[in-house]
Amino acid sequence: MPMNGPTNPTAPTPATTTLRRPTGPQEPALVEAANWRAWPPRLPDQPIFYPVLNEDYAIRIARDRSVPASGVGYVTRFEVDTAFLARYPVRRAGGRTILELRFPAEDLPAFNRHLVGRIEVVHAFRPPR
């Protein structure tokens, strides 16, 4: 006999990995339009989507690159199903803790389907006054 509500309320939730993404001013507005649950499609000149694994690295990019380039930089934080991420190697982009994942733009819809919860803005940077 069918029951109302969840079919298996004790089913384990998938293991997740916390990722961060440094952004300029446009991307958070697009994420907000998707109810903070998806990253927007890449533009033609953006063939790669790269979240980072280290908060300090994300802060440095947002503060040191995005602010001079566009006047504001944000760091977002979000959870992704760890099993899905296993298909993408972690890349070292510099020092020992400067780690990122790189996804081809065409993989972004699958990536979005494996987000767990909402994307949140955790830091905002502006030029000093």
C-alpha positions as CSV (number, residue, x, y, z in Angstrom):
1,M,0.0,0.0,0.0
2,P,1.5,3.4,-1.0
3,M,2.4,5.8,1.8
4,N,2.4,9.5,1.9
5,G,5.7,11.4,2.5
6,P,9.2,10.2,1.9
7,T,9.6,6.6,0.7
8,N,12.6,6.0,2.9
9,P,13.2,8.7,5.5
10,T,16.2,6.9,6.9
11,A,18.1,6.7,3.5
12,P,21.6,8.1,3.9
13,T,22.3,11.4,2.3
14,P,25.2,11.4,-0.1
15,A,28.7,12.3,1.1
16,T,29.5,15.8,-0.1
17,T,32.6,17.9,-0.7
18,T,32.6,21.6,0.1
19,L,33.7,23.7,-2.8
20,R,34.1,27.5,-3.3
21,R,34.0,29.7,-6.3
22,P,35.4,33.2,-6.5
23,T,33.3,35.5,-8.7
24,G,32.9,39.0,-9.9
25,P,29.6,40.9,-9.7
26,Q,27.6,39.2,-12.5
27,E,27.6,35.6,-11.5
28,P,26.0,35.9,-8.1
29,A,23.0,37.7,-9.7
30,L,22.6,34.8,-12.1
31,V,22.9,32.2,-9.3
32,E,20.3,34.1,-7.3
33,A,17.9,34.0,-10.3
34,A,18.3,30.2,-10.1
35,N,17.2,30.3,-6.5
36,W,20.8,29.7,-5.4
37,R,20.7,26.1,-6.7
38,A,22.6,26.2,-10.0
39,W,25.5,27.9,-11.8
40,P,24.7,29.7,-15.0
41,P,25.8,28.4,-18.4
42,R,29.3,29.5,-19.4
43,L,29.7,32.2,-22.0
44,P,31.5,31.2,-25.3
45,D,34.8,32.7,-24.0
46,Q,34.5,30.6,-20.8
47,P,35.1,27.0,-21.8
48,I,36.0,25.9,-18.3
49,F,34.1,26.1,-14.9
50,Y,36.5,25.9,-12.0
51,P,35.5,25.7,-8.4
52,V,38.3,25.7,-5.8
53,L,38.9,23.5,-2.7
54,N,40.5,26.0,-0.4
55,E,38.8,29.1,1.1
56,D,42.0,31.1,1.3
57,Y,42.7,30.6,-2.4
58,A,39.1,31.6,-3.3
59,I,39.5,34.8,-1.1
60,R,42.8,35.7,-2.8
61,I,41.2,35.4,-6.3
62,A,38.1,37.4,-5.3
63,R,40.0,40.1,-3.5
64,D,43.1,40.4,-5.7
65,R,41.7,39.7,-9.1
66,S,38.0,40.4,-9.2
67,V,38.0,43.6,-7.2
68,P,40.6,45.4,-9.5
69,A,38.9,44.0,-12.6
70,S,35.3,44.7,-11.7
71,G,35.1,46.6,-8.5
72,V,33.7,43.8,-6.4
73,G,34.6,40.2,-5.6
74,Y,32.6,37.4,-4.0
75,V,33.4,34.0,-2.6
76,T,30.7,31.4,-2.7
77,R,30.5,28.1,-0.9
78,F,28.5,25.0,-1.9
79,E,28.3,21.3,-1.5
80,V,28.6,18.7,-4.3
81,D,28.1,15.0,-4.3
82,T,31.5,13.6,-3.7
83,A,31.0,10.5,-5.8
84,F,30.2,12.7,-8.8
85,L,33.4,14.8,-8.3
86,A,35.5,11.6,-8.3
87,R,35.6,11.7,-12.2
88,Y,37.5,15.1,-12.1
89,P,41.1,15.2,-10.9
90,V,42.1,17.8,-8.4
91,R,44.6,20.2,-10.0
92,R,47.3,22.1,-8.2
93,A,47.2,25.6,-9.6
94,G,50.3,26.8,-7.7
95,G,51.3,26.1,-4.1
96,R,50.4,23.0,-2.0
97,T,47.0,24.4,-1.0
98,I,46.1,26.1,-4.3
99,L,43.7,23.3,-5.5
100,E,40.9,23.5,-8.0
101,L,38.7,21.3,-10.1
102,R,38.2,22.0,-13.8
103,F,35.0,21.1,-15.6
104,P,34.3,21.5,-19.3
105,A,31.5,23.9,-19.8
106,E,29.3,21.2,-21.3
107,D,29.5,19.3,-18.0
108,L,28.0,22.1,-16.0
109,P,24.3,20.9,-16.2
110,A,25.4,17.5,-14.7
111,F,27.5,19.4,-12.1
112,N,24.4,21.4,-11.2
113,R,22.3,18.3,-10.8
114,H,24.8,17.1,-8.2
115,L,24.8,20.2,-6.0
116,V,23.5,19.5,-2.5
117,G,21.6,22.4,-1.0
118,R,22.1,26.0,-1.9
119,I,25.0,28.1,-3.1
120,E,25.8,30.8,-0.6
121,V,27.9,34.0,-0.7
122,V,30.3,33.9,2.2
123,H,32.6,36.8,1.5
124,A,32.3,40.1,-0.4
125,F,35.3,42.4,-1.2
126,R,35.3,46.0,-2.5
127,P,38.1,48.5,-3.0
128,P,39.4,50.2,0.1
129,R,37.8,53.6,0.7
